[in-house]
Amino acid sequence: MTIRIRIGSEGMLEGAAIEESSGSDALDRRALQAAKAAAPFSPPPAKLLTLEGFTELAFAVEFAR
């Protein structure tokens, strides 16, 4: 699965979305919950911010038993 998160200039989570589903609604929800639980983040470096004042990251999430 791939998740995309948007982080504001102060490190607050401004959005999280599943970009590529795992095929399981339950696992997709868990990934979004994990992103929300990890916030707030360290503020991104200014050079990574868009003109609107945020940065977006997409990354793969793997679940293991």
PDBQT receptor file of N, H, CA, C and O in Angstrom, charges set to zero:
ATOM      1  N   MET A   1       0.841  -1.162   0.000  1.00  0.00    +0.000 N 
ATOM      2  CA  MET A   1       0.000   0.000   0.000  1.00  0.00    +0.000 C 
ATOM      3  C   MET A   1       0.887   1.225   0.000  1.00  0.00    +0.000 C 
ATOM      4  O   MET A   1       2.027   1.185   0.462  1.00  0.00    +0.000 OA
ATOM      5  N   THR A   2       0.354   2.306  -0.520  1.00  0.00    +0.000 N 
ATOM      6  H   THR A   2      -0.572   2.339  -0.896  1.00  0.00    +0.000 HD
ATOM      7  CA  THR A   2       1.058   3.587  -0.507  1.00  0.00    +0.000 C 
ATOM      8  C   THR A   2       0.150   4.628   0.120  1.00  0.00    +0.000 C 
ATOM      9  O   THR A   2      -1.026   4.742  -0.227  1.00  0.00    +0.000 OA
ATOM     10  N   ILE A   3       0.715   5.386   1.048  1.00  0.00    +0.000 N 
ATOM     11  H   ILE A   3       1.670   5.294   1.330  1.00  0.00    +0.000 HD
ATOM     12  CA  ILE A   3      -0.024   6.453   1.726  1.00  0.00    +0.000 C 
ATOM     13  C   ILE A   3       0.644   7.784   1.393  1.00  0.00    +0.000 C 
ATOM     14  O   ILE A   3       1.865   7.857   1.250  1.00  0.00    +0.000 OA
ATOM     15  N   ARG A   4      -0.160   8.829   1.271  1.00  0.00    +0.000 N 
ATOM     16  H   ARG A   4      -1.151   8.770   1.387  1.00  0.00    +0.000 HD
ATOM     17  CA  ARG A   4       0.339  10.181   1.024  1.00  0.00    +0.000 C 
ATOM     18  C   ARG A   4      -0.109  11.052   2.191  1.00  0.00    +0.000 C 
ATOM     19  O   ARG A   4      -1.283  11.059   2.563  1.00  0.00    +0.000 OA
ATOM     20  N   ILE A   5       0.853  11.793   2.767  1.00  0.00    +0.000 N 
ATOM     21  H   ILE A   5       1.807  11.787   2.465  1.00  0.00    +0.000 HD
ATOM     22  CA  ILE A   5       0.525  12.702   3.854  1.00  0.00    +0.000 C 
ATOM     23  C   ILE A   5       0.937  14.118   3.491  1.00  0.00    +0.000 C 
ATOM     24  O   ILE A   5       1.900  14.340   2.757  1.00  0.00    +0.000 OA
ATOM     25  N   ARG A   6       0.186  15.065   4.022  1.00  0.00    +0.000 N 
ATOM     26  H   ARG A   6      -0.596  14.885   4.619  1.00  0.00    +0.000 HD
ATOM     27  CA  ARG A   6       0.486  16.481   3.821  1.00  0.00    +0.000 C 
ATOM     28  C   ARG A   6       0.813  17.066   5.188  1.00  0.00    +0.000 C 
ATOM     29  O   ARG A   6       0.022  16.962   6.126  1.00  0.00    +0.000 OA
ATOM     30  N   ILE A   7       1.986  17.681   5.290  1.00  0.00    +0.000 N 
ATOM     31  H   ILE A   7       2.629  17.765   4.528  1.00  0.00    +0.000 HD
ATOM     32  CA  ILE A   7       2.452  18.255   6.545  1.00  0.00    +0.000 C 
ATOM     33  C   ILE A   7       2.590  19.762   6.367  1.00  0.00    +0.000 C 
ATOM     34  O   ILE A   7       3.231  20.232   5.426  1.00  0.00    +0.000 OA
ATOM     35  N   GLY A   8       1.981  20.515   7.285  1.00  0.00    +0.000 N 
ATOM     36  H   GLY A   8       1.461  20.133   8.049  1.00  0.00    +0.000 HD
ATOM     37  CA  GLY A   8       2.052  21.968   7.247  1.00  0.00    +0.000 C 
ATOM     38  C   GLY A   8       3.393  22.481   7.748  1.00  0.00    +0.000 C 
ATOM     39  O   GLY A   8       4.203  21.722   8.280  1.00  0.00    +0.000 OA
ATOM     40  N   SER A   9       3.611  23.752   7.574  1.00  0.00    +0.000 N 
ATOM     41  H   SER A   9       2.952  24.368   7.142  1.00  0.00    +0.000 HD
ATOM     42  CA  SER A   9       4.900  24.369   7.922  1.00  0.00    +0.000 C 
ATOM     43  C   SER A   9       5.234  24.261   9.404  1.00  0.00    +0.000 C 
ATOM     44  O   SER A   9       6.406  24.330   9.776  1.00  0.00    +0.000 OA
ATOM     45  N   GLU A  10       4.219  24.091  10.261  1.00  0.00    +0.000 N 
ATOM     46  H   GLU A  10       3.267  24.035   9.959  1.00  0.00    +0.000 HD
ATOM     47  CA  GLU A  10       4.452  23.949  11.699  1.00  0.00    +0.000 C 
ATOM     48  C   GLU A  10       4.551  22.487  12.132  1.00  0.00    +0.000 C 
ATOM     49  O   GLU A  10       4.728  22.206  13.318  1.00  0.00    +0.000 OA
ATOM     50  N   GLY A  11       4.439  21.550  11.178  1.00  0.00    +0.000 N 
ATOM     51  H   GLY A  11       4.296  21.779  10.215  1.00  0.00    +0.000 HD
ATOM     52  CA  GLY A  11       4.547  20.130  11.488  1.00  0.00    +0.000 C 
ATOM     53  C   GLY A  11       3.218  19.432  11.722  1.00  0.00    +0.000 C 
ATOM     54  O   GLY A  11       3.193  18.243  12.041  1.00  0.00    +0.000 OA
ATOM     55  N   MET A  12       2.117  20.150  11.568  1.00  0.00    +0.000 N 
ATOM     56  H   MET A  12       2.138  21.115  11.309  1.00  0.00    +0.000 HD
ATOM     57  CA  MET A  12       0.798  19.543  11.770  1.00  0.00    +0.000 C 
ATOM     58  C   MET A  12       0.380  18.734  10.546  1.00  0.00    +0.000 C 
ATOM     59  O   MET A  12       0.635  19.130   9.409  1.00  0.00    +0.000 OA
ATOM     60  N   LEU A  13      -0.253  17.619  10.790  1.00  0.00    +0.000 N 
ATOM     61  H   LEU A  13      -0.460  17.297  11.714  1.00  0.00    +0.000 HD
ATOM     62  CA  LEU A  13      -0.776  16.797   9.702  1.00  0.00    +0.000 C 
ATOM     63  C   LEU A  13      -1.990  17.501   9.118  1.00  0.00    +0.000 C 
ATOM     64  O   LEU A  13      -2.981  17.718   9.816  1.00  0.00    +0.000 OA
ATOM     65  N   GLU A  14      -1.918  17.853   7.853  1.00  0.00    +0.000 N 
ATOM     66  H   GLU A  14      -1.114  17.676   7.286  1.00  0.00    +0.000 HD
ATOM     67  CA  GLU A  14      -3.022  18.553   7.191  1.00  0.00    +0.000 C 
ATOM     68  C   GLU A  14      -3.863  17.614   6.337  1.00  0.00    +0.000 C 
ATOM     69  O   GLU A  14      -4.945  17.990   5.887  1.00  0.00    +0.000 OA
ATOM     70  N   GLY A  15      -3.380  16.403   6.109  1.00  0.00    +0.000 N 
ATOM     71  H   GLY A  15      -2.500  16.098   6.473  1.00  0.00    +0.000 HD
ATOM     72  CA  GLY A  15      -4.154  15.446   5.342  1.00  0.00    +0.000 C 
ATOM     73  C   GLY A  15      -3.409  14.138   5.192  1.00  0.00    +0.000 C 
ATOM     74  O   GLY A  15      -2.179  14.096   5.233  1.00  0.00    +0.000 OA
ATOM     75  N   ALA A  16      -4.169  13.074   5.018  1.00  0.00    +0.000 N 
ATOM     76  H   ALA A  16      -5.168  13.108   4.984  1.00  0.00    +0.000 HD
ATOM     77  CA  ALA A  16      -3.605  11.743   4.786  1.00  0.00    +0.000 C 
ATOM     78  C   ALA A  16      -4.577  10.991   3.899  1.00  0.00    +0.000 C 
ATOM     79  O   ALA A  16      -5.789  11.039   4.113  1.00  0.00    +0.000 OA
ATOM     80  N   ALA A  17      -4.051  10.301   2.909  1.00  0.00    +0.000 N 
ATOM     81  H   ALA A  17      -3.067  10.262   2.735  1.00  0.00    +0.000 HD
ATOM     82  CA  ALA A  17      -4.896   9.563   1.976  1.00  0.00    +0.000 C 
ATOM     83  C   ALA A  17      -4.162   8.315   1.499  1.00  0.00    +0.000 C 
ATOM     84  O   ALA A  17      -2.933   8.286   1.420  1.00  0.00    +0.000 OA
ATOM     85  N   ILE A  18      -4.934   7.302   1.188  1.00  0.00    +0.000 N 
ATOM     86  H   ILE A  18      -5.932   7.326   1.253  1.00  0.00    +0.000 HD
ATOM     87  CA  ILE A  18      -4.377   6.090   0.609  1.00  0.00    +0.000 C 
ATOM     88  C   ILE A  18      -4.222   6.334  -0.889  1.00  0.00    +0.000 C 
ATOM     89  O   ILE A  18      -5.197   6.607  -1.588  1.00  0.00    +0.000 OA
ATOM     90  N   GLU A  19      -3.001   6.235  -1.364  1.00  0.00    +0.000 N 
ATOM     91  H   GLU A  19      -2.209   6.013  -0.795  1.00  0.00    +0.000 HD
ATOM     92  CA  GLU A  19      -2.727   6.437  -2.783  1.00  0.00    +0.000 C 
ATOM     93  C   GLU A  19      -2.878   5.133  -3.558  1.00  0.00    +0.000 C 
ATOM     94  O   GLU A  19      -3.365   5.122  -4.688  1.00  0.00    +0.000 OA
ATOM     95  N   GLU A  20      -2.453   4.035  -2.936  1.00  0.00    +0.000 N 
ATOM     96  H   GLU A  20      -2.057   4.044  -2.018  1.00  0.00    +0.000 HD
ATOM     97  CA  GLU A  20      -2.599   2.701  -3.523  1.00  0.00    +0.000 C 
ATOM     98  C   GLU A  20      -3.048   1.772  -2.405  1.00  0.00    +0.000 C 
ATOM     99  O   GLU A  20      -2.321   1.572  -1.433  1.00  0.00    +0.000 OA
ATOM    100  N   SER A  21      -4.218   1.214  -2.535  1.00  0.00    +0.000 N 
ATOM    101  H   SER A  21      -4.809   1.376  -3.325  1.00  0.00    +0.000 HD
ATOM    102  CA  SER A  21      -4.806   0.395  -1.486  1.00  0.00    +0.000 C 
ATOM    103  C   SER A  21      -4.059  -0.923  -1.300  1.00  0.00    +0.000 C 
ATOM    104  O   SER A  21      -3.438  -1.451  -2.222  1.00  0.00    +0.000 OA
ATOM    105  N   SER A  22      -4.145  -1.428  -0.080  1.00  0.00    +0.000 N 
ATOM    106  H   SER A  22      -4.650  -0.999   0.669  1.00  0.00    +0.000 HD
ATOM    107  CA  SER A  22      -3.592  -2.748   0.234  1.00  0.00    +0.000 C 
ATOM    108  C   SER A  22      -4.531  -3.847  -0.240  1.00  0.00    +0.000 C 
ATOM    109  O   SER A  22      -4.152  -5.016  -0.323  1.00  0.00    +0.000 OA
ATOM    110  N   GLY A  23      -5.768  -3.451  -0.551  1.00  0.00    +0.000 N 
ATOM    111  H   GLY A  23      -6.075  -2.502  -0.484  1.00  0.00    +0.000 HD
ATOM    112  CA  GLY A  23      -6.792  -4.430  -0.892  1.00  0.00    +0.000 C 
ATOM    113  C   GLY A  23      -7.669  -4.774   0.300  1.00  0.00    +0.000 C 
ATOM    114  O   GLY A  23      -8.656  -5.499   0.174  1.00  0.00    +0.000 OA
ATOM    115  N   SER A  24      -7.298  -4.246   1.456  1.00  0.00    +0.000 N 
ATOM    116  H   SER A  24      -6.496  -3.657   1.559  1.00  0.00    +0.000 HD
ATOM    117  CA  SER A  24      -8.058  -4.485   2.689  1.00  0.00    +0.000 C 
ATOM    118  C   SER A  24      -8.456  -3.134   3.278  1.00  0.00    +0.000 C 
ATOM    119  O   SER A  24      -7.598  -2.322   3.625  1.00  0.00    +0.000 OA
ATOM    120  N   ASP A  25      -9.757  -2.902   3.387  1.00  0.00    +0.000 N 
ATOM    121  H   ASP A  25     -10.454  -3.562   3.106  1.00  0.00    +0.000 HD
ATOM    122  CA  ASP A  25     -10.225  -1.649   3.983  1.00  0.00    +0.000 C 
ATOM    123  C   ASP A  25      -9.704  -1.487   5.408  1.00  0.00    +0.000 C 
ATOM    124  O   ASP A  25      -9.359  -0.379   5.820  1.00  0.00    +0.000 OA
ATOM    125  N   ALA A  26      -9.645  -2.574   6.157  1.00  0.00    +0.000 N 
ATOM    126  H   ALA A  26      -9.925  -3.474   5.822  1.00  0.00    +0.000 HD
ATOM    127  CA  ALA A  26      -9.187  -2.514   7.545  1.00  0.00    +0.000 C 
ATOM    128  C   ALA A  26      -7.721  -2.087   7.623  1.00  0.00    +0.000 C 
ATOM    129  O   ALA A  26      -7.366  -1.258   8.460  1.00  0.00    +0.000 OA
ATOM    130  N   LEU A  27      -6.873  -2.638   6.767  1.00  0.00    +0.000 N 
ATOM    131  H   LEU A  27      -7.161  -3.312   6.087  1.00  0.00    +0.000 HD
ATOM    132  CA  LEU A  27      -5.453  -2.257   6.774  1.00  0.00    +0.000 C 
ATOM    133  C   LEU A  27      -5.269  -0.823   6.299  1.00  0.00    +0.000 C 
ATOM    134  O   LEU A  27      -4.434  -0.092   6.830  1.00  0.00    +0.000 OA
ATOM    135  N   ASP A  28      -6.042  -0.423   5.308  1.00  0.00    +0.000 N 
ATOM    136  H   ASP A  28      -6.721  -1.017   4.877  1.00  0.00    +0.000 HD
ATOM    137  CA  ASP A  28      -5.959   0.961   4.837  1.00  0.00    +0.000 C 
ATOM    138  C   ASP A  28      -6.328   1.929   5.964  1.00  0.00    +0.000 C 
ATOM    139  O   ASP A  28      -5.662   2.947   6.153  1.00  0.00    +0.000 OA
ATOM    140  N   ARG A  29      -7.387   1.612   6.710  1.00  0.00    +0.000 N 
ATOM    141  H   ARG A  29      -7.928   0.785   6.557  1.00  0.00    +0.000 HD
ATOM    142  CA  ARG A  29      -7.785   2.463   7.838  1.00  0.00    +0.000 C 
ATOM    143  C   ARG A  29      -6.695   2.510   8.903  1.00  0.00    +0.000 C 
ATOM    144  O   ARG A  29      -6.434   3.565   9.482  1.00  0.00    +0.000 OA
ATOM    145  N   ARG A  30      -6.056   1.360   9.165  1.00  0.00    +0.000 N 
ATOM    146  H   ARG A  30      -6.268   0.503   8.695  1.00  0.00    +0.000 HD
ATOM    147  CA  ARG A  30      -4.966   1.315  10.160  1.00  0.00    +0.000 C 
ATOM    148  C   ARG A  30      -3.803   2.200   9.755  1.00  0.00    +0.000 C 
ATOM    149  O   ARG A  30      -3.211   2.875  10.598  1.00  0.00    +0.000 OA
ATOM    150  N   ALA A  31      -3.470   2.204   8.470  1.00  0.00    +0.000 N 
ATOM    151  H   ALA A  31      -3.951   1.656   7.785  1.00  0.00    +0.000 HD
ATOM    152  CA  ALA A  31      -2.371   3.049   7.983  1.00  0.00    +0.000 C 
ATOM    153  C   ALA A  31      -2.706   4.523   8.191  1.00  0.00    +0.000 C 
ATOM    154  O   ALA A  31      -1.847   5.300   8.608  1.00  0.00    +0.000 OA
ATOM    155  N   LEU A  32      -3.949   4.913   7.903  1.00  0.00    +0.000 N 
ATOM    156  H   LEU A  32      -4.646   4.281   7.565  1.00  0.00    +0.000 HD
ATOM    157  CA  LEU A  32      -4.359   6.304   8.114  1.00  0.00    +0.000 C 
ATOM    158  C   LEU A  32      -4.354   6.656   9.601  1.00  0.00    +0.000 C 
ATOM    159  O   LEU A  32      -3.951   7.756   9.978  1.00  0.00    +0.000 OA
ATOM    160  N   GLN A  33      -4.798   5.727  10.444  1.00  0.00    +0.000 N 
ATOM    161  H   GLN A  33      -5.126   4.833  10.138  1.00  0.00    +0.000 HD
ATOM    162  CA  GLN A  33      -4.772   5.953  11.891  1.00  0.00    +0.000 C 
ATOM    163  C   GLN A  33      -3.342   6.125  12.391  1.00  0.00    +0.000 C 
ATOM    164  O   GLN A  33      -3.081   6.958  13.259  1.00  0.00    +0.000 OA
ATOM    165  N   ALA A  34      -2.414   5.337  11.845  1.00  0.00    +0.000 N 
ATOM    166  H   ALA A  34      -2.626   4.660  11.140  1.00  0.00    +0.000 HD
ATOM    167  CA  ALA A  34      -1.007   5.432  12.252  1.00  0.00    +0.000 C 
ATOM    168  C   ALA A  34      -0.430   6.796  11.881  1.00  0.00    +0.000 C 
ATOM    169  O   ALA A  34       0.309   7.391  12.666  1.00  0.00    +0.000 OA
ATOM    170  N   ALA A  35      -0.761   7.292  10.695  1.00  0.00    +0.000 N 
ATOM    171  H   ALA A  35      -1.361   6.809  10.058  1.00  0.00    +0.000 HD
ATOM    172  CA  ALA A  35      -0.281   8.612  10.277  1.00  0.00    +0.000 C 
ATOM    173  C   ALA A  35      -0.817   9.686  11.216  1.00  0.00    +0.000 C 
ATOM    174  O   ALA A  35      -0.078  10.585  11.618  1.00  0.00    +0.000 OA
ATOM    175  N   LYS A  36      -2.091   9.599  11.564  1.00  0.00    +0.000 N 
ATOM    176  H   LYS A  36      -2.691   8.869  11.237  1.00  0.00    +0.000 HD
ATOM    177  CA  LYS A  36      -2.691  10.585  12.466  1.00  0.00    +0.000 C 
ATOM    178  C   LYS A  36      -2.091  10.506  13.860  1.00  0.00    +0.000 C 
ATOM    179  O   LYS A  36      -1.884  11.532  14.509  1.00  0.00    +0.000 OA
ATOM    180  N   ALA A  37      -1.809   9.290  14.326  1.00  0.00    +0.000 N 
ATOM    181  H   ALA A  37      -1.977   8.457  13.799  1.00  0.00    +0.000 HD
ATOM    182  CA  ALA A  37      -1.238   9.103  15.655  1.00  0.00    +0.000 C 
ATOM    183  C   ALA A  37       0.204   9.604  15.737  1.00  0.00    +0.000 C 
ATOM    184  O   ALA A  37       0.665   9.986  16.812  1.00  0.00    +0.000 OA
ATOM    185  N   ALA A  38       0.917   9.604  14.611  1.00  0.00    +0.000 N 
ATOM    186  H   ALA A  38       0.543   9.294  13.737  1.00  0.00    +0.000 HD
ATOM    187  CA  ALA A  38       2.317  10.036  14.590  1.00  0.00    +0.000 C 
ATOM    188  C   ALA A  38       2.454  11.561  14.636  1.00  0.00    +0.000 C 
ATOM    189  O   ALA A  38       3.522  12.076  14.970  1.00  0.00    +0.000 OA
ATOM    190  N   ALA A  39       1.397  12.275  14.308  1.00  0.00    +0.000 N 
ATOM    191  H   ALA A  39       0.530  11.857  14.036  1.00  0.00    +0.000 HD
ATOM    192  CA  ALA A  39       1.432  13.740  14.297  1.00  0.00    +0.000 C 
ATOM    193  C   ALA A  39       1.423  14.278  15.731  1.00  0.00    +0.000 C 
ATOM    194  O   ALA A  39       0.899  13.613  16.624  1.00  0.00    +0.000 OA
ATOM    195  N   PRO A  40       1.977  15.441  15.968  1.00  0.00    +0.000 N 
ATOM    196  CA  PRO A  40       2.608  16.325  14.998  1.00  0.00    +0.000 C 
ATOM    197  C   PRO A  40       4.022  15.870  14.664  1.00  0.00    +0.000 C 
ATOM    198  O   PRO A  40       4.663  15.145  15.424  1.00  0.00    +0.000 OA
ATOM    199  N   PHE A  41       4.477  16.309  13.526  1.00  0.00    +0.000 N 
ATOM    200  H   PHE A  41       3.956  16.898  12.908  1.00  0.00    +0.000 HD
ATOM    201  CA  PHE A  41       5.808  15.995  13.036  1.00  0.00    +0.000 C 
ATOM    202  C   PHE A  41       6.732  17.191  13.254  1.00  0.00    +0.000 C 
ATOM    203  O   PHE A  41       6.275  18.290  13.572  1.00  0.00    +0.000 OA
ATOM    204  N   SER A  42       8.009  16.971  13.084  1.00  0.00    +0.000 N 
ATOM    205  H   SER A  42       8.379  16.079  12.826  1.00  0.00    +0.000 HD
ATOM    206  CA  SER A  42       8.939  18.097  13.089  1.00  0.00    +0.000 C 
ATOM    207  C   SER A  42       8.605  18.974  11.888  1.00  0.00    +0.000 C 
ATOM    208  O   SER A  42       8.267  18.456  10.824  1.00  0.00    +0.000 OA
ATOM    209  N   PRO A  43       8.694  20.282  12.040  1.00  0.00    +0.000 N 
ATOM    210  CA  PRO A  43       8.413  21.143  10.892  1.00  0.00    +0.000 C 
ATOM    211  C   PRO A  43       9.356  20.820   9.731  1.00  0.00    +0.000 C 
ATOM    212  O   PRO A  43      10.556  20.645   9.940  1.00  0.00    +0.000 OA
ATOM    213  N   PRO A  44       8.823  20.742   8.519  1.00  0.00    +0.000 N 
ATOM    214  CA  PRO A  44       9.673  20.471   7.358  1.00  0.00    +0.000 C 
ATOM    215  C   PRO A  44      10.611  21.654   7.092  1.00  0.00    +0.000 C 
ATOM    216  O   PRO A  44      10.280  22.794   7.418  1.00  0.00    +0.000 OA
ATOM    217  N   PRO A  45      11.768  21.385   6.507  1.00  0.00    +0.000 N 
ATOM    218  CA  PRO A  45      12.653  22.493   6.129  1.00  0.00    +0.000 C 
ATOM    219  C   PRO A  45      11.944  23.429   5.144  1.00  0.00    +0.000 C 
ATOM    220  O   PRO A  45      11.186  22.975   4.287  1.00  0.00    +0.000 OA
ATOM    221  N   ALA A  46      12.190  24.716   5.270  1.00  0.00    +0.000 N 
ATOM    222  H   ALA A  46      12.806  25.084   5.966  1.00  0.00    +0.000 HD
ATOM    223  CA  ALA A  46      11.526  25.720   4.431  1.00  0.00    +0.000 C 
ATOM    224  C   ALA A  46      11.696  25.430   2.946  1.00  0.00    +0.000 C 
ATOM    225  O   ALA A  46      10.786  25.697   2.160  1.00  0.00    +0.000 OA
ATOM    226  N   LYS A  47      12.844  24.891   2.548  1.00  0.00    +0.000 N 
ATOM    227  H   LYS A  47      13.583  24.674   3.187  1.00  0.00    +0.000 HD
ATOM    228  CA  LYS A  47      13.072  24.652   1.116  1.00  0.00    +0.000 C 
ATOM    229  C   LYS A  47      12.216  23.507   0.567  1.00  0.00    +0.000 C 
ATOM    230  O   LYS A  47      12.140  23.331  -0.649  1.00  0.00    +0.000 OA
ATOM    231  N   LEU A  48      11.567  22.721   1.447  1.00  0.00    +0.000 N 
ATOM    232  H   LEU A  48      11.629  22.865   2.435  1.00  0.00    +0.000 HD
ATOM    233  CA  LEU A  48      10.686  21.649   0.997  1.00  0.00    +0.000 C 
ATOM    234  C   LEU A  48       9.218  22.063   0.968  1.00  0.00    +0.000 C 
ATOM    235  O   LEU A  48       8.362  21.289   0.538  1.00  0.00    +0.000 OA
ATOM    236  N   LEU A  49       8.925  23.274   1.420  1.00  0.00    +0.000 N 
ATOM    237  H   LEU A  49       9.620  23.903   1.769  1.00  0.00    +0.000 HD
ATOM    238  CA  LEU A  49       7.546  23.739   1.457  1.00  0.00    +0.000 C 
ATOM    239  C   LEU A  49       7.103  24.293   0.108  1.00  0.00    +0.000 C 
ATOM    240  O   LEU A  49       7.887  24.909  -0.614  1.00  0.00    +0.000 OA
ATOM    241  N   THR A  50       5.851  24.066  -0.215  1.00  0.00    +0.000 N 
ATOM    242  H   THR A  50       5.214  23.566   0.372  1.00  0.00    +0.000 HD
ATOM    243  CA  THR A  50       5.268  24.670  -1.414  1.00  0.00    +0.000 C 
ATOM    244  C   THR A  50       4.987  26.141  -1.115  1.00  0.00    +0.000 C 
ATOM    245  O   THR A  50       5.133  26.589   0.022  1.00  0.00    +0.000 OA
ATOM    246  N   LEU A  51       4.589  26.875  -2.128  1.00  0.00    +0.000 N 
ATOM    247  H   LEU A  51       4.471  26.511  -3.051  1.00  0.00    +0.000 HD
ATOM    248  CA  LEU A  51       4.215  28.277  -1.924  1.00  0.00    +0.000 C 
ATOM    249  C   LEU A  51       3.029  28.406  -0.973  1.00  0.00    +0.000 C 
ATOM    250  O   LEU A  51       2.869  29.429  -0.308  1.00  0.00    +0.000 OA
ATOM    251  N   GLU A  52       2.198  27.364  -0.913  1.00  0.00    +0.000 N 
ATOM    252  H   GLU A  52       2.328  26.533  -1.454  1.00  0.00    +0.000 HD
ATOM    253  CA  GLU A  52       1.045  27.363  -0.019  1.00  0.00    +0.000 C 
ATOM    254  C   GLU A  52       1.422  27.002   1.421  1.00  0.00    +0.000 C 
ATOM    255  O   GLU A  52       0.588  27.109   2.320  1.00  0.00    +0.000 OA
ATOM    256  N   GLY A  53       2.671  26.577   1.649  1.00  0.00    +0.000 N 
ATOM    257  H   GLY A  53       3.349  26.491   0.919  1.00  0.00    +0.000 HD
ATOM    258  CA  GLY A  53       3.145  26.323   3.006  1.00  0.00    +0.000 C 
ATOM    259  C   GLY A  53       2.997  24.908   3.512  1.00  0.00    +0.000 C 
ATOM    260  O   GLY A  53       2.805  24.707   4.712  1.00  0.00    +0.000 OA
ATOM    261  N   PHE A  54       3.078  23.919   2.641  1.00  0.00    +0.000 N 
ATOM    262  H   PHE A  54       3.234  24.082   1.666  1.00  0.00    +0.000 HD
ATOM    263  CA  PHE A  54       3.024  22.530   3.085  1.00  0.00    +0.000 C 
ATOM    264  C   PHE A  54       3.987  21.694   2.250  1.00  0.00    +0.000 C 
ATOM    265  O   PHE A  54       4.514  22.147   1.234  1.00  0.00    +0.000 OA
ATOM    266  N   THR A  55       4.198  20.477   2.700  1.00  0.00    +0.000 N 
ATOM    267  H   THR A  55       3.770  20.109   3.525  1.00  0.00    +0.000 HD
ATOM    268  CA  THR A  55       4.950  19.497   1.917  1.00  0.00    +0.000 C 
ATOM    269  C   THR A  55       4.153  18.207   1.900  1.00  0.00    +0.000 C 
ATOM    270  O   THR A  55       3.425  17.914   2.848  1.00  0.00    +0.000 OA
ATOM    271  N   GLU A  56       4.282  17.439   0.839  1.00  0.00    +0.000 N 
ATOM    272  H   GLU A  56       4.874  17.677   0.068  1.00  0.00    +0.000 HD
ATOM    273  CA  GLU A  56       3.599  16.152   0.742  1.00  0.00    +0.000 C 
ATOM    274  C   GLU A  56       4.638  15.051   0.579  1.00  0.00    +0.000 C 
ATOM    275  O   GLU A  56       5.635  15.204  -0.126  1.00  0.00    +0.000 OA
ATOM    276  N   LEU A  57       4.374  13.952   1.243  1.00  0.00    +0.000 N 
ATOM    277  H   LEU A  57       3.563  13.828   1.815  1.00  0.00    +0.000 HD
ATOM    278  CA  LEU A  57       5.231  12.779   1.159  1.00  0.00    +0.000 C 
ATOM    279  C   LEU A  57       4.370  11.568   0.846  1.00  0.00    +0.000 C 
ATOM    280  O   LEU A  57       3.272  11.423   1.384  1.00  0.00    +0.000 OA
ATOM    281  N   ALA A  58       4.865  10.704  -0.021  1.00  0.00    +0.000 N 
ATOM    282  H   ALA A  58       5.756  10.822  -0.458  1.00  0.00    +0.000 HD
ATOM    283  CA  ALA A  58       4.189   9.434  -0.304  1.00  0.00    +0.000 C 
ATOM    284  C   ALA A  58       5.184   8.317  -0.008  1.00  0.00    +0.000 C 
ATOM    285  O   ALA A  58       6.352   8.396  -0.388  1.00  0.00    +0.000 OA
ATOM    286  N   PHE A  59       4.716   7.294   0.664  1.00  0.00    +0.000 N 
ATOM    287  H   PHE A  59       3.767   7.230   0.973  1.00  0.00    +0.000 HD
ATOM    288  CA  PHE A  59       5.615   6.182   0.984  1.00  0.00    +0.000 C 
ATOM    289  C   PHE A  59       4.834   4.885   1.121  1.00  0.00    +0.000 C 
ATOM    290  O   PHE A  59       3.632   4.872   1.386  1.00  0.00    +0.000 OA
ATOM    291  N   ALA A  60       5.559   3.807   0.929  1.00  0.00    +0.000 N 
ATOM    292  H   ALA A  60       6.536   3.818   0.713  1.00  0.00    +0.000 HD
ATOM    293  CA  ALA A  60       4.972   2.476   1.045  1.00  0.00    +0.000 C 
ATOM    294  C   ALA A  60       4.851   2.083   2.514  1.00  0.00    +0.000 C 
ATOM    295  O   ALA A  60       5.707   2.415   3.334  1.00  0.00    +0.000 OA
ATOM    296  N   VAL A  61       3.773   1.370   2.827  1.00  0.00    +0.000 N 
ATOM    297  H   VAL A  61       3.078   1.101   2.160  1.00  0.00    +0.000 HD
ATOM    298  CA  VAL A  61       3.543   0.853   4.169  1.00  0.00    +0.000 C 
ATOM    299  C   VAL A  61       3.403  -0.653   4.053  1.00  0.00    +0.000 C 
ATOM    300  O   VAL A  61       2.633  -1.152   3.233  1.00  0.00    +0.000 OA
ATOM    301  N   GLU A  62       4.148  -1.376   4.875  1.00  0.00    +0.000 N 
ATOM    302  H   GLU A  62       4.774  -0.971   5.542  1.00  0.00    +0.000 HD
ATOM    303  CA  GLU A  62       4.049  -2.832   4.879  1.00  0.00    +0.000 C 
ATOM    304  C   GLU A  62       3.665  -3.282   6.285  1.00  0.00    +0.000 C 
ATOM    305  O   GLU A  62       4.236  -2.820   7.273  1.00  0.00    +0.000 OA
ATOM    306  N   PHE A  63       2.710  -4.173   6.362  1.00  0.00    +0.000 N 
ATOM    307  H   PHE A  63       2.246  -4.548   5.560  1.00  0.00    +0.000 HD
ATOM    308  CA  PHE A  63       2.302  -4.747   7.636  1.00  0.00    +0.000 C 
ATOM    309  C   PHE A  63       2.887  -6.150   7.746  1.00  0.00    +0.000 C 
ATOM    310  O   PHE A  63       2.904  -6.906   6.775  1.00  0.00    +0.000 OA
ATOM    311  N   ALA A  64       3.364  -6.485   8.939  1.00  0.00    +0.000 N 
ATOM    312  H   ALA A  64       3.350  -5.870   9.727  1.00  0.00    +0.000 HD
ATOM    313  CA  ALA A  64       3.906  -7.822   9.173  1.00  0.00    +0.000 C 
ATOM    314  C   ALA A  64       3.245  -8.388  10.431  1.00  0.00    +0.000 C 
ATOM    315  O   ALA A  64       2.797  -7.645  11.304  1.00  0.00    +0.000 OA
ATOM    316  N   ARG A  65       3.197  -9.670  10.502  1.00  0.00    +0.000 N 
ATOM    317  H   ARG A  65       3.561 -10.274   9.794  1.00  0.00    +0.000 HD
ATOM    318  CA  ARG A  65       2.629 -10.331  11.690  1.00  0.00    +0.000 C 
ATOM    319  C   ARG A  65       3.685 -10.608  12.688  1.00  0.00    +0.000 C 
ATOM    320  O   ARG A  65       3.400 -11.159  13.751  1.00  0.00    +0.000 OA
TER     321      ARG A  65
